[in-house]
Amino acid sequence: LKYKEAYIAYSNPRGFIHQNKDKQNRLMRIDQLHKFSDGMLNDVRTALDNRLKGIRMKYLPHTIWRKSDKERAAAMI
């Protein structure tokens, strides 16, 4: 992969794993998303939108979204 995102989107989005300045993985809960920068929030929004629309990436885990997962992602978008 030439380009790698600084976050991971899961099928049950309780939060997002991102790398801090020291390259350590950190979990940020959904209620703390206001702490992300605008660029990172746009990337997270795009990932959630892609998952909601059913766009699959080869490097993301393939799980089936429940109706509640889709509603939660749609509310966050």
mmCIF file of the N, C-alpha and C atoms, coordinates in Angstrom:
data_MODEL
# 
_entry.id   MODEL 
# 
loop_
_atom_site.group_PDB 
_atom_site.id 
_atom_site.type_symbol 
_atom_site.label_atom_id 
_atom_site.label_alt_id 
_atom_site.label_comp_id 
_atom_site.label_asym_id 
_atom_site.label_entity_id 
_atom_site.label_seq_id 
_atom_site.pdbx_PDB_ins_code 
_atom_site.Cartn_x 
_atom_site.Cartn_y 
_atom_site.Cartn_z 
_atom_site.occupancy 
_atom_site.B_iso_or_equiv 
_atom_site.pdbx_formal_charge 
_atom_site.auth_seq_id 
_atom_site.auth_comp_id 
_atom_site.auth_asym_id 
_atom_site.auth_atom_id 
_atom_site.pdbx_PDB_model_num 
ATOM 1   N N  . LEU A 1 1  ? 0.833   -1.179 0.000  1.00 0.00 ? 1  LEU A N  1 
ATOM 2   C CA . LEU A 1 1  ? 0.000   0.000  0.000  1.00 0.00 ? 1  LEU A CA 1 
ATOM 3   C C  . LEU A 1 1  ? 0.879   1.244  0.000  1.00 0.00 ? 1  LEU A C  1 
ATOM 4   N N  . LYS A 1 2  ? 0.625   2.111  -0.928 1.00 0.00 ? 2  LYS A N  1 
ATOM 5   C CA . LYS A 1 2  ? 1.396   3.346  -0.980 1.00 0.00 ? 2  LYS A CA 1 
ATOM 6   C C  . LYS A 1 2  ? 0.857   4.378  -0.006 1.00 0.00 ? 2  LYS A C  1 
ATOM 7   N N  . TYR A 1 3  ? -0.463  4.382  0.187  1.00 0.00 ? 3  TYR A N  1 
ATOM 8   C CA . TYR A 1 3  ? -1.092  5.360  1.070  1.00 0.00 ? 3  TYR A CA 1 
ATOM 9   C C  . TYR A 1 3  ? -1.818  4.615  2.173  1.00 0.00 ? 3  TYR A C  1 
ATOM 10  N N  . LYS A 1 4  ? -1.574  5.007  3.391  1.00 0.00 ? 4  LYS A N  1 
ATOM 11  C CA . LYS A 1 4  ? -2.206  4.336  4.520  1.00 0.00 ? 4  LYS A CA 1 
ATOM 12  C C  . LYS A 1 4  ? -2.876  5.374  5.406  1.00 0.00 ? 4  LYS A C  1 
ATOM 13  N N  . GLU A 1 5  ? -4.128  5.137  5.765  1.00 0.00 ? 5  GLU A N  1 
ATOM 14  C CA . GLU A 1 5  ? -4.855  6.078  6.601  1.00 0.00 ? 5  GLU A CA 1 
ATOM 15  C C  . GLU A 1 5  ? -4.338  6.019  8.035  1.00 0.00 ? 5  GLU A C  1 
ATOM 16  N N  . ALA A 1 6  ? -4.563  7.089  8.767  1.00 0.00 ? 6  ALA A N  1 
ATOM 17  C CA . ALA A 1 6  ? -4.119  7.168  10.158 1.00 0.00 ? 6  ALA A CA 1 
ATOM 18  C C  . ALA A 1 6  ? -5.201  6.687  11.111 1.00 0.00 ? 6  ALA A C  1 
ATOM 19  N N  . TYR A 1 7  ? -6.182  5.953  10.620 1.00 0.00 ? 7  TYR A N  1 
ATOM 20  C CA . TYR A 1 7  ? -7.271  5.460  11.453 1.00 0.00 ? 7  TYR A CA 1 
ATOM 21  C C  . TYR A 1 7  ? -7.740  4.130  10.898 1.00 0.00 ? 7  TYR A C  1 
ATOM 22  N N  . ILE A 1 8  ? -8.528  3.422  11.684 1.00 0.00 ? 8  ILE A N  1 
ATOM 23  C CA . ILE A 1 8  ? -9.116  2.155  11.265 1.00 0.00 ? 8  ILE A CA 1 
ATOM 24  C C  . ILE A 1 8  ? -10.613 2.227  11.535 1.00 0.00 ? 8  ILE A C  1 
ATOM 25  N N  . ALA A 1 9  ? -11.425 1.890  10.548 1.00 0.00 ? 9  ALA A N  1 
ATOM 26  C CA . ALA A 1 9  ? -12.882 1.894  10.725 1.00 0.00 ? 9  ALA A CA 1 
ATOM 27  C C  . ALA A 1 9  ? -13.351 0.465  10.957 1.00 0.00 ? 9  ALA A C  1 
ATOM 28  N N  . TYR A 1 10 ? -14.084 0.251  12.034 1.00 0.00 ? 10 TYR A N  1 
ATOM 29  C CA . TYR A 1 10 ? -14.615 -1.062 12.360 1.00 0.00 ? 10 TYR A CA 1 
ATOM 30  C C  . TYR A 1 10 ? -16.101 -1.103 12.079 1.00 0.00 ? 10 TYR A C  1 
ATOM 31  N N  . SER A 1 11 ? -16.638 -2.329 12.037 1.00 0.00 ? 11 SER A N  1 
ATOM 32  C CA . SER A 1 11 ? -18.058 -2.471 11.737 1.00 0.00 ? 11 SER A CA 1 
ATOM 33  C C  . SER A 1 11 ? -18.937 -2.016 12.896 1.00 0.00 ? 11 SER A C  1 
ATOM 34  N N  . ASN A 1 12 ? -18.438 -2.040 14.110 1.00 0.00 ? 12 ASN A N  1 
ATOM 35  C CA . ASN A 1 12 ? -19.195 -1.569 15.268 1.00 0.00 ? 12 ASN A CA 1 
ATOM 36  C C  . ASN A 1 12 ? -18.477 -0.333 15.813 1.00 0.00 ? 12 ASN A C  1 
ATOM 37  N N  . PRO A 1 13 ? -18.775 0.831  15.267 1.00 0.00 ? 13 PRO A N  1 
ATOM 38  C CA . PRO A 1 13 ? -17.957 2.015  15.569 1.00 0.00 ? 13 PRO A CA 1 
ATOM 39  C C  . PRO A 1 13 ? -18.209 2.595  16.956 1.00 0.00 ? 13 PRO A C  1 
ATOM 40  N N  . ARG A 1 14 ? -17.535 2.029  17.954 1.00 0.00 ? 14 ARG A N  1 
ATOM 41  C CA . ARG A 1 14 ? -17.573 2.610  19.293 1.00 0.00 ? 14 ARG A CA 1 
ATOM 42  C C  . ARG A 1 14 ? -16.537 3.715  19.407 1.00 0.00 ? 14 ARG A C  1 
ATOM 43  N N  . GLY A 1 15 ? -15.615 3.714  18.473 1.00 0.00 ? 15 GLY A N  1 
ATOM 44  C CA . GLY A 1 15 ? -14.555 4.705  18.466 1.00 0.00 ? 15 GLY A CA 1 
ATOM 45  C C  . GLY A 1 15 ? -13.633 4.443  17.294 1.00 0.00 ? 15 GLY A C  1 
ATOM 46  N N  . PHE A 1 16 ? -12.527 5.164  17.264 1.00 0.00 ? 16 PHE A N  1 
ATOM 47  C CA . PHE A 1 16 ? -11.580 5.034  16.173 1.00 0.00 ? 16 PHE A CA 1 
ATOM 48  C C  . PHE A 1 16 ? -10.185 4.889  16.735 1.00 0.00 ? 16 PHE A C  1 
ATOM 49  N N  . ILE A 1 17 ? -9.410  4.010  16.127 1.00 0.00 ? 17 ILE A N  1 
ATOM 50  C CA . ILE A 1 17 ? -8.017  3.853  16.506 1.00 0.00 ? 17 ILE A CA 1 
ATOM 51  C C  . ILE A 1 17 ? -7.212  4.764  15.597 1.00 0.00 ? 17 ILE A C  1 
ATOM 52  N N  . HIS A 1 18 ? -6.399  5.591  16.200 1.00 0.00 ? 18 HIS A N  1 
ATOM 53  C CA . HIS A 1 18 ? -5.566  6.513  15.435 1.00 0.00 ? 18 HIS A CA 1 
ATOM 54  C C  . HIS A 1 18 ? -4.180  6.541  16.044 1.00 0.00 ? 18 HIS A C  1 
ATOM 55  N N  . GLN A 1 19 ? -3.220  7.087  15.315 1.00 0.00 ? 19 GLN A N  1 
ATOM 56  C CA . GLN A 1 19 ? -1.860  7.203  15.822 1.00 0.00 ? 19 GLN A CA 1 
ATOM 57  C C  . GLN A 1 19 ? -1.622  8.619  16.300 1.00 0.00 ? 19 GLN A C  1 
ATOM 58  N N  . ASN A 1 20 ? -1.036  8.729  17.487 1.00 0.00 ? 20 ASN A N  1 
ATOM 59  C CA . ASN A 1 20 ? -0.705  10.052 17.994 1.00 0.00 ? 20 ASN A CA 1 
ATOM 60  C C  . ASN A 1 20 ? 0.653   10.490 17.448 1.00 0.00 ? 20 ASN A C  1 
ATOM 61  N N  . LYS A 1 21 ? 1.175   11.597 17.951 1.00 0.00 ? 21 LYS A N  1 
ATOM 62  C CA . LYS A 1 21 ? 2.447   12.128 17.444 1.00 0.00 ? 21 LYS A CA 1 
ATOM 63  C C  . LYS A 1 21 ? 3.606   11.165 17.662 1.00 0.00 ? 21 LYS A C  1 
ATOM 64  N N  . ASP A 1 22 ? 3.521   10.329 18.699 1.00 0.00 ? 22 ASP A N  1 
ATOM 65  C CA . ASP A 1 22 ? 4.586   9.381  19.022 1.00 0.00 ? 22 ASP A CA 1 
ATOM 66  C C  . ASP A 1 22 ? 4.414   8.042  18.318 1.00 0.00 ? 22 ASP A C  1 
ATOM 67  N N  . LYS A 1 23 ? 3.512   7.987  17.334 1.00 0.00 ? 23 LYS A N  1 
ATOM 68  C CA . LYS A 1 23 ? 3.231   6.780  16.548 1.00 0.00 ? 23 LYS A CA 1 
ATOM 69  C C  . LYS A 1 23 ? 2.672   5.647  17.407 1.00 0.00 ? 23 LYS A C  1 
ATOM 70  N N  . GLN A 1 24 ? 1.978   5.991  18.487 1.00 0.00 ? 24 GLN A N  1 
ATOM 71  C CA . GLN A 1 24 ? 1.319   4.993  19.319 1.00 0.00 ? 24 GLN A CA 1 
ATOM 72  C C  . GLN A 1 24 ? -0.158  4.949  18.946 1.00 0.00 ? 24 GLN A C  1 
ATOM 73  N N  . ASN A 1 25 ? -0.709  3.744  18.864 1.00 0.00 ? 25 ASN A N  1 
ATOM 74  C CA . ASN A 1 25 ? -2.131  3.595  18.545 1.00 0.00 ? 25 ASN A CA 1 
ATOM 75  C C  . ASN A 1 25 ? -2.970  3.980  19.752 1.00 0.00 ? 25 ASN A C  1 
ATOM 76  N N  . ARG A 1 26 ? -3.971  4.788  19.521 1.00 0.00 ? 26 ARG A N  1 
ATOM 77  C CA . ARG A 1 26 ? -4.873  5.248  20.575 1.00 0.00 ? 26 ARG A CA 1 
ATOM 78  C C  . ARG A 1 26 ? -6.311  5.052  20.121 1.00 0.00 ? 26 ARG A C  1 
ATOM 79  N N  . LEU A 1 27 ? -7.186  4.740  21.066 1.00 0.00 ? 27 LEU A N  1 
ATOM 80  C CA . LEU A 1 27 ? -8.608  4.616  20.781 1.00 0.00 ? 27 LEU A CA 1 
ATOM 81  C C  . LEU A 1 27 ? -9.297  5.898  21.214 1.00 0.00 ? 27 LEU A C  1 
ATOM 82  N N  . MET A 1 28 ? -10.032 6.519  20.295 1.00 0.00 ? 28 MET A N  1 
ATOM 83  C CA . MET A 1 28 ? -10.819 7.697  20.633 1.00 0.00 ? 28 MET A CA 1 
ATOM 84  C C  . MET A 1 28 ? -12.282 7.313  20.512 1.00 0.00 ? 28 MET A C  1 
ATOM 85  N N  . ARG A 1 29 ? -13.012 7.465  21.615 1.00 0.00 ? 29 ARG A N  1 
ATOM 86  C CA . ARG A 1 29 ? -14.429 7.115  21.618 1.00 0.00 ? 29 ARG A CA 1 
ATOM 87  C C  . ARG A 1 29 ? -15.214 8.103  20.768 1.00 0.00 ? 29 ARG A C  1 
ATOM 88  N N  . ILE A 1 30 ? -16.414 7.687  20.363 1.00 0.00 ? 30 ILE A N  1 
ATOM 89  C CA . ILE A 1 30 ? -17.250 8.505  19.491 1.00 0.00 ? 30 ILE A CA 1 
ATOM 90  C C  . ILE A 1 30 ? -17.599 9.831  20.147 1.00 0.00 ? 30 ILE A C  1 
ATOM 91  N N  . ASP A 1 31 ? -17.780 9.827  21.466 1.00 0.00 ? 31 ASP A N  1 
ATOM 92  C CA . ASP A 1 31 ? -18.139 11.078 22.133 1.00 0.00 ? 31 ASP A CA 1 
ATOM 93  C C  . ASP A 1 31 ? -16.962 12.050 22.252 1.00 0.00 ? 31 ASP A C  1 
ATOM 94  N N  . GLN A 1 32 ? -15.770 11.641 21.811 1.00 0.00 ? 32 GLN A N  1 
ATOM 95  C CA . GLN A 1 32 ? -14.600 12.513 21.852 1.00 0.00 ? 32 GLN A CA 1 
ATOM 96  C C  . GLN A 1 32 ? -14.157 12.961 20.459 1.00 0.00 ? 32 GLN A C  1 
ATOM 97  N N  . LEU A 1 33 ? -14.985 12.745 19.446 1.00 0.00 ? 33 LEU A N  1 
ATOM 98  C CA . LEU A 1 33 ? -14.587 13.075 18.075 1.00 0.00 ? 33 LEU A CA 1 
ATOM 99  C C  . LEU A 1 33 ? -14.322 14.560 17.868 1.00 0.00 ? 33 LEU A C  1 
ATOM 100 N N  . HIS A 1 34 ? -14.846 15.410 18.725 1.00 0.00 ? 34 HIS A N  1 
ATOM 101 C CA . HIS A 1 34 ? -14.626 16.848 18.570 1.00 0.00 ? 34 HIS A CA 1 
ATOM 102 C C  . HIS A 1 34 ? -13.153 17.216 18.746 1.00 0.00 ? 34 HIS A C  1 
ATOM 103 N N  . LYS A 1 35 ? -12.335 16.304 19.280 1.00 0.00 ? 35 LYS A N  1 
ATOM 104 C CA . LYS A 1 35 ? -10.916 16.587 19.488 1.00 0.00 ? 35 LYS A CA 1 
ATOM 105 C C  . LYS A 1 35 ? -10.090 16.380 18.220 1.00 0.00 ? 35 LYS A C  1 
ATOM 106 N N  . PHE A 1 36 ? -10.644 15.706 17.213 1.00 0.00 ? 36 PHE A N  1 
ATOM 107 C CA . PHE A 1 36 ? -9.922  15.503 15.957 1.00 0.00 ? 36 PHE A CA 1 
ATOM 108 C C  . PHE A 1 36 ? -9.839  16.803 15.175 1.00 0.00 ? 36 PHE A C  1 
ATOM 109 N N  . SER A 1 37 ? -8.824  16.910 14.331 1.00 0.00 ? 37 SER A N  1 
ATOM 110 C CA . SER A 1 37 ? -8.721  18.062 13.433 1.00 0.00 ? 37 SER A CA 1 
ATOM 111 C C  . SER A 1 37 ? -9.721  17.899 12.291 1.00 0.00 ? 37 SER A C  1 
ATOM 112 N N  . ASP A 1 38 ? -9.954  18.972 11.547 1.00 0.00 ? 38 ASP A N  1 
ATOM 113 C CA . ASP A 1 38 ? -10.934 18.928 10.458 1.00 0.00 ? 38 ASP A CA 1 
ATOM 114 C C  . ASP A 1 38 ? -10.548 17.919 9.379  1.00 0.00 ? 38 ASP A C  1 
ATOM 115 N N  . GLY A 1 39 ? -9.274  17.832 9.046  1.00 0.00 ? 39 GLY A N  1 
ATOM 116 C CA . GLY A 1 39 ? -8.833  16.881 8.029  1.00 0.00 ? 39 GLY A CA 1 
ATOM 117 C C  . GLY A 1 39 ? -9.081  15.445 8.447  1.00 0.00 ? 39 GLY A C  1 
ATOM 118 N N  . MET A 1 40 ? -8.778  15.130 9.696  1.00 0.00 ? 40 MET A N  1 
ATOM 119 C CA . MET A 1 40 ? -8.999  13.780 10.199 1.00 0.00 ? 40 MET A CA 1 
ATOM 120 C C  . MET A 1 40 ? -10.491 13.468 10.239 1.00 0.00 ? 40 MET A C  1 
ATOM 121 N N  . LEU A 1 41 ? -11.313 14.437 10.641 1.00 0.00 ? 41 LEU A N  1 
ATOM 122 C CA . LEU A 1 41 ? -12.761 14.211 10.669 1.00 0.00 ? 41 LEU A CA 1 
ATOM 123 C C  . LEU A 1 41 ? -13.311 13.955 9.276  1.00 0.00 ? 41 LEU A C  1 
ATOM 124 N N  . ASN A 1 42 ? -12.782 14.637 8.269  1.00 0.00 ? 42 ASN A N  1 
ATOM 125 C CA . ASN A 1 42 ? -13.215 14.382 6.892  1.00 0.00 ? 42 ASN A CA 1 
ATOM 126 C C  . ASN A 1 42 ? -12.858 12.967 6.467  1.00 0.00 ? 42 ASN A C  1 
ATOM 127 N N  . ASP A 1 43 ? -11.661 12.489 6.842  1.00 0.00 ? 43 ASP A N  1 
ATOM 128 C CA . ASP A 1 43 ? -11.258 11.125 6.511  1.00 0.00 ? 43 ASP A CA 1 
ATOM 129 C C  . ASP A 1 43 ? -12.156 10.103 7.203  1.00 0.00 ? 43 ASP A C  1 
ATOM 130 N N  . VAL A 1 44 ? -12.465 10.345 8.473  1.00 0.00 ? 44 VAL A N  1 
ATOM 131 C CA . VAL A 1 44 ? -13.336 9.436  9.224  1.00 0.00 ? 44 VAL A CA 1 
ATOM 132 C C  . VAL A 1 44 ? -14.734 9.431  8.621  1.00 0.00 ? 44 VAL A C  1 
ATOM 133 N N  . ARG A 1 45 ? -15.236 10.601 8.258  1.00 0.00 ? 45 ARG A N  1 
ATOM 134 C CA . ARG A 1 45 ? -16.568 10.706 7.652  1.00 0.00 ? 45 ARG A CA 1 
ATOM 135 C C  . ARG A 1 45 ? -16.615 9.952  6.327  1.00 0.00 ? 45 ARG A C  1 
ATOM 136 N N  . THR A 1 46 ? -15.574 10.081 5.528  1.00 0.00 ? 46 THR A N  1 
ATOM 137 C CA . THR A 1 46 ? -15.515 9.376  4.249  1.00 0.00 ? 46 THR A CA 1 
ATOM 138 C C  . THR A 1 46 ? -15.507 7.866  4.466  1.00 0.00 ? 46 THR A C  1 
ATOM 139 N N  . ALA A 1 47 ? -14.742 7.392  5.448  1.00 0.00 ? 47 ALA A N  1 
ATOM 140 C CA . ALA A 1 47 ? -14.688 5.954  5.730  1.00 0.00 ? 47 ALA A CA 1 
ATOM 141 C C  . ALA A 1 47 ? -16.048 5.435  6.171  1.00 0.00 ? 47 ALA A C  1 
ATOM 142 N N  . LEU A 1 48 ? -16.730 6.184  7.039  1.00 0.00 ? 48 LEU A N  1 
ATOM 143 C CA . LEU A 1 48 ? -18.063 5.763  7.480  1.00 0.00 ? 48 LEU A CA 1 
ATOM 144 C C  . LEU A 1 48 ? -19.056 5.782  6.330  1.00 0.00 ? 48 LEU A C  1 
ATOM 145 N N  . ASP A 1 49 ? -18.963 6.788  5.480  1.00 0.00 ? 49 ASP A N  1 
ATOM 146 C CA . ASP A 1 49 ? -19.864 6.891  4.335  1.00 0.00 ? 49 ASP A CA 1 
ATOM 147 C C  . ASP A 1 49 ? -19.642 5.727  3.377  1.00 0.00 ? 49 ASP A C  1 
ATOM 148 N N  . ASN A 1 50 ? -18.380 5.367  3.143  1.00 0.00 ? 50 ASN A N  1 
ATOM 149 C CA . ASN A 1 50 ? -18.074 4.241  2.266  1.00 0.00 ? 50 ASN A CA 1 
ATOM 150 C C  . ASN A 1 50 ? -18.611 2.939  2.837  1.00 0.00 ? 50 ASN A C  1 
ATOM 151 N N  . ARG A 1 51 ? -18.463 2.752  4.150  1.00 0.00 ? 51 ARG A N  1 
ATOM 152 C CA . ARG A 1 51 ? -18.974 1.536  4.774  1.00 0.00 ? 51 ARG A CA 1 
ATOM 153 C C  . ARG A 1 51 ? -20.494 1.484  4.703  1.00 0.00 ? 51 ARG A C  1 
ATOM 154 N N  . LEU A 1 52 ? -21.129 2.630  4.886  1.00 0.00 ? 52 LEU A N  1 
ATOM 155 C CA . LEU A 1 52 ? -22.587 2.688  4.839  1.00 0.00 ? 52 LEU A CA 1 
ATOM 156 C C  . LEU A 1 52 ? -23.102 2.371  3.443  1.00 0.00 ? 52 LEU A C  1 
ATOM 157 N N  . LYS A 1 53 ? -22.404 2.839  2.415  1.00 0.00 ? 53 LYS A N  1 
ATOM 158 C CA . LYS A 1 53 ? -22.821 2.603  1.034  1.00 0.00 ? 53 LYS A CA 1 
ATOM 159 C C  . LYS A 1 53 ? -22.418 1.226  0.529  1.00 0.00 ? 53 LYS A C  1 
ATOM 160 N N  . GLY A 1 54 ? -21.647 0.499  1.319  1.00 0.00 ? 54 GLY A N  1 
ATOM 161 C CA . GLY A 1 54 ? -21.270 -0.855 0.920  1.00 0.00 ? 54 GLY A CA 1 
ATOM 162 C C  . GLY A 1 54 ? -20.007 -0.929 0.101  1.00 0.00 ? 54 GLY A C  1 
ATOM 163 N N  . ILE A 1 55 ? -19.239 0.143  0.042  1.00 0.00 ? 55 ILE A N  1 
ATOM 164 C CA . ILE A 1 55 ? -17.970 0.108  -0.682 1.00 0.00 ? 55 ILE A CA 1 
ATOM 165 C C  . ILE A 1 55 ? -16.984 -0.679 0.166  1.00 0.00 ? 55 ILE A C  1 
ATOM 166 N N  . ARG A 1 56 ? -16.409 -1.706 -0.399 1.00 0.00 ? 56 ARG A N  1 
ATOM 167 C CA . ARG A 1 56 ? -15.503 -2.576 0.343  1.00 0.00 ? 56 ARG A CA 1 
ATOM 168 C C  . ARG A 1 56 ? -14.065 -2.315 -0.092 1.00 0.00 ? 56 ARG A C  1 
ATOM 169 N N  . MET A 1 57 ? -13.193 -2.216 0.888  1.00 0.00 ? 57 MET A N  1 
ATOM 170 C CA . MET A 1 57 ? -11.769 -2.093 0.622  1.00 0.00 ? 57 MET A CA 1 
ATOM 171 C C  . MET A 1 57 ? -11.133 -3.450 0.918  1.00 0.00 ? 57 MET A C  1 
ATOM 172 N N  . LYS A 1 58 ? -10.128 -3.831 0.153  1.00 0.00 ? 58 LYS A N  1 
ATOM 173 C CA . LYS A 1 58 ? -9.523  -5.143 0.342  1.00 0.00 ? 58 LYS A CA 1 
ATOM 174 C C  . LYS A 1 58 ? -8.807  -5.269 1.683  1.00 0.00 ? 58 LYS A C  1 
ATOM 175 N N  . TYR A 1 59 ? -8.340  -4.165 2.236  1.00 0.00 ? 59 TYR A N  1 
ATOM 176 C CA . TYR A 1 59 ? -7.568  -4.234 3.465  1.00 0.00 ? 59 TYR A CA 1 
ATOM 177 C C  . TYR A 1 59 ? -8.416  -4.012 4.711  1.00 0.00 ? 59 TYR A C  1 
ATOM 178 N N  . LEU A 1 60 ? -9.721  -3.799 4.567  1.00 0.00 ? 60 LEU A N  1 
ATOM 179 C CA . LEU A 1 60 ? -10.608 -3.650 5.720  1.00 0.00 ? 60 LEU A CA 1 
ATOM 180 C C  . LEU A 1 60 ? -11.298 -4.979 6.001  1.00 0.00 ? 60 LEU A C  1 
ATOM 181 N N  . PRO A 1 61 ? -11.603 -5.260 7.257  1.00 0.00 ? 61 PRO A N  1 
ATOM 182 C CA . PRO A 1 61 ? -12.309 -6.516 7.556  1.00 0.00 ? 61 PRO A CA 1 
ATOM 183 C C  . PRO A 1 61 ? -13.705 -6.515 6.941  1.00 0.00 ? 61 PRO A C  1 
ATOM 184 N N  . HIS A 1 62 ? -14.116 -7.676 6.445  1.00 0.00 ? 62 HIS A N  1 
ATOM 185 C CA . HIS A 1 62 ? -15.423 -7.801 5.805  1.00 0.00 ? 62 HIS A CA 1 
ATOM 186 C C  . HIS A 1 62 ? -16.416 -8.359 6.812  1.00 0.00 ? 62 HIS A C  1 
ATOM 187 N N  . THR A 1 63 ? -17.234 -7.505 7.360  1.00 0.00 ? 63 THR A N  1 
ATOM 188 C CA . THR A 1 63 ? -18.261 -7.942 8.294  1.00 0.00 ? 63 THR A CA 1 
ATOM 189 C C  . THR A 1 63 ? -19.600 -7.407 7.822  1.00 0.00 ? 63 THR A C  1 
ATOM 190 N N  . ILE A 1 64 ? -20.642 -8.078 8.215  1.00 0.00 ? 64 ILE A N  1 
ATOM 191 C CA . ILE A 1 64 ? -21.987 -7.660 7.834  1.00 0.00 ? 64 ILE A CA 1 
ATOM 192 C C  . ILE A 1 64 ? -22.488 -6.663 8.867  1.00 0.00 ? 64 ILE A C  1 
ATOM 193 N N  . TRP A 1 65 ? -22.944 -5.519 8.387  1.00 0.00 ? 65 TRP A N  1 
ATOM 194 C CA . TRP A 1 65 ? -23.461 -4.489 9.290  1.00 0.00 ? 65 TRP A CA 1 
ATOM 195 C C  . TRP A 1 65 ? -24.895 -4.809 9.659  1.00 0.00 ? 65 TRP A C  1 
ATOM 196 N N  . ARG A 1 66 ? -25.200 -4.668 10.929 1.00 0.00 ? 66 ARG A N  1 
ATOM 197 C CA . ARG A 1 66 ? -26.582 -4.773 11.374 1.00 0.00 ? 66 ARG A CA 1 
ATOM 198 C C  . ARG A 1 66 ? -27.286 -3.457 11.065 1.00 0.00 ? 66 ARG A C  1 
ATOM 199 N N  . LYS A 1 67 ? -28.591 -3.473 11.152 1.00 0.00 ? 67 LYS A N  1 
ATOM 200 C CA . LYS A 1 67 ? -29.371 -2.263 10.887 1.00 0.00 ? 67 LYS A CA 1 
ATOM 201 C C  . LYS A 1 67 ? -28.986 -1.150 11.860 1.00 0.00 ? 67 LYS A C  1 
ATOM 202 N N  . SER A 1 68 ? -28.744 -1.501 13.119 1.00 0.00 ? 68 SER A N  1 
ATOM 203 C CA . SER A 1 68 ? -28.364 -0.491 14.117 1.00 0.00 ? 68 SER A CA 1 
ATOM 204 C C  . SER A 1 68 ? -27.005 0.127  13.788 1.00 0.00 ? 68 SER A C  1 
ATOM 205 N N  . ASP A 1 69 ? -26.077 -0.676 13.233 1.00 0.00 ? 69 ASP A N  1 
ATOM 206 C CA . ASP A 1 69 ? -24.771 -0.143 12.836 1.00 0.00 ? 69 ASP A CA 1 
ATOM 207 C C  . ASP A 1 69 ? -24.922 0.878  11.716 1.00 0.00 ? 69 ASP A C  1 
ATOM 208 N N  . LYS A 1 70 ? -25.780 0.557  10.729 1.00 0.00 ? 70 LYS A N  1 
ATOM 209 C CA . LYS A 1 70 ? -25.996 1.481  9.621  1.00 0.00 ? 70 LYS A CA 1 
ATOM 210 C C  . LYS A 1 70 ? -26.652 2.769  10.095 1.00 0.00 ? 70 LYS A C  1 
ATOM 211 N N  . GLU A 1 71 ? -27.610 2.649  11.016 1.00 0.00 ? 71 GLU A N  1 
ATOM 212 C CA . GLU A 1 71 ? -28.277 3.847  11.539 1.00 0.00 ? 71 GLU A CA 1 
ATOM 213 C C  . GLU A 1 71 ? -27.304 4.714  12.326 1.00 0.00 ? 71 GLU A C  1 
ATOM 214 N N  . ARG A 1 72 ? -26.421 4.096  13.108 1.00 0.00 ? 72 ARG A N  1 
ATOM 215 C CA . ARG A 1 72 ? -25.444 4.840  13.893 1.00 0.00 ? 72 ARG A CA 1 
ATOM 216 C C  . ARG A 1 72 ? -24.459 5.570  12.975 1.00 0.00 ? 72 ARG A C  1 
ATOM 217 N N  . ALA A 1 73 ? -24.005 4.890  11.917 1.00 0.00 ? 73 ALA A N  1 
ATOM 218 C CA . ALA A 1 73 ? -23.082 5.524  10.978 1.00 0.00 ? 73 ALA A CA 1 
ATOM 219 C C  . ALA A 1 73 ? -23.769 6.662  10.229 1.00 0.00 ? 73 ALA A C  1 
ATOM 220 N N  . ALA A 1 74 ? -25.021 6.460  9.846  1.00 0.00 ? 74 ALA A N  1 
ATOM 221 C CA . ALA A 1 74 ? -25.756 7.513  9.139  1.00 0.00 ? 74 ALA A CA 1 
ATOM 222 C C  . ALA A 1 74 ? -25.960 8.721  10.039 1.00 0.00 ? 74 ALA A C  1 
ATOM 223 N N  . ALA A 1 75 ? -26.195 8.493  11.323 1.00 0.00 ? 75 ALA A N  1 
ATOM 224 C CA . ALA A 1 75 ? -26.380 9.610  12.256 1.00 0.00 ? 75 ALA A CA 1 
ATOM 225 C C  . ALA A 1 75 ? -25.086 10.388 12.441 1.00 0.00 ? 75 ALA A C  1 
ATOM 226 N N  . MET A 1 76 ? -23.955 9.698  12.408 1.00 0.00 ? 76 MET A N  1 
ATOM 227 C CA . MET A 1 76 ? -22.665 10.374 12.582 1.00 0.00 ? 76 MET A CA 1 
ATOM 228 C C  . MET A 1 76 ? -22.284 11.159 11.341 1.00 0.00 ? 76 MET A C  1 
ATOM 229 N N  . ILE A 1 77 ? -22.734 10.707 10.170 1.00 0.00 ? 77 ILE A N  1 
ATOM 230 C CA . ILE A 1 77 ? -22.419 11.416 8.925  1.00 0.00 ? 77 ILE A CA 1 
ATOM 231 C C  . ILE A 1 77 ? -23.282 12.633 8.848  1.00 0.00 ? 77 ILE A C  1 
# 
